[in-house]
């Protein structure tokens, strides 16, 4: 299976991802949507639960959301080198949809 891959992430750095949620290829307002997202290892072990924040201006930026860690220090415990797997689960009106899985490659930090 082919996955999209983010730029390499250095263990211990601040994790900050962003995306645009689309339905049928069209960015949609996320005003009434609930998000959840996790990072997991290739064996399914939970590495982190991510905090999802919806862009406040869904008129100008429909579908825009941001993902990060609730505790930024948590990234210091990520396995490295390793690939972490992530998707975003979106719920609205009882319907749950998930994005494609993507990979966040984690590399060791040189300056510690």
N, C-alpha and C positions, 0 to 999 in steps of 0.2 A: 504494500500500500504506500502511495506517495503522500507525504505530508508537506504542507508549507512550513518553512523554517524562519524564525526571527533571526535577527543579528545575534551573534554570541553575547551572552550575559556573563559578566565576571562575578563569581561568588563573592558575597559581601557587599556588593554595590546596591544602590536603590533600584528596585524593579519598577519600571513604569512602562506599561504597554497601552496602546490605544487602538481603537478599531471603529469601523462603521458597520452596524448591523443592517442587513438587507433581507428583504423577503422578495423572492422571485426577481432578484437583481436590482431591486429598487430600495434605496435607503428610506427607512420608515421612522416616524417619530416614536420615541421610546417613553413617552409621558406616562403610560400606564403599565409598563413592563417591569418585571422583576428579574434580576440577573443573579447568577451564581457561577463561580468558576474555581477550578482547582488545578494545581500542578501535581503531576504524579510521575513516578519513575517508570521505566519500561516494564517493571514487574507489578505495577499498580499500587505501590506504596505511596501514600499521601506525603508530598513534600511541603505543600502549603495550600491553604484556602485563600483565595484572592478576594479583595474588596473591589466591587464594581461600582463606579460612579458614572451616572449618566450626565452628559453635557447639559447644562442648565438651559441653553438656548437651542431647543430642538427645532425651532423654526428655521434658524440660520444654519444649524448643524444637525440635520436629521440623521438619526441612527448613531451619532458619535457617542462613544463610551470610553472609559479609562479603567485600567486594571492595575492594582498594586497590592502590596502586602500591608496588613494592618500593623504589623511590627516589622519595621525595615531591617532590624537586626537578624531576623529569621533567615535571610538569604545567606548569612555566613555559614549556616549548617547544610546548605544544598550540596549534594554530591557533585564532585568535579574531578576530572572531566566526565560529563554525563549529558544525556538528553532528557529533558523533562517534557512531558506531554500535557497539553492543555486544550480545553475547549470552553465555550461559553454557553451556558444553558439559559434560555430566555423563556419566560412564562408570561402569558397574557390571557386573561379570560379562561383559565383552566387548560389552555393549550400550551404544551411544552415543546420547544424546538431547541436543538443544539447546533452550534456552528460546526464546521469541519474541525477535526483535531489538527493542532499545529504543534510544532516542536520548538522548545526554547533550549538551545544548546548552552550548557553551563561550563565555563572554563575557570581554572584556578586564577585567583588574583595574585599578582606579583607583589604589589606593595601592600603589606599587611600591617 
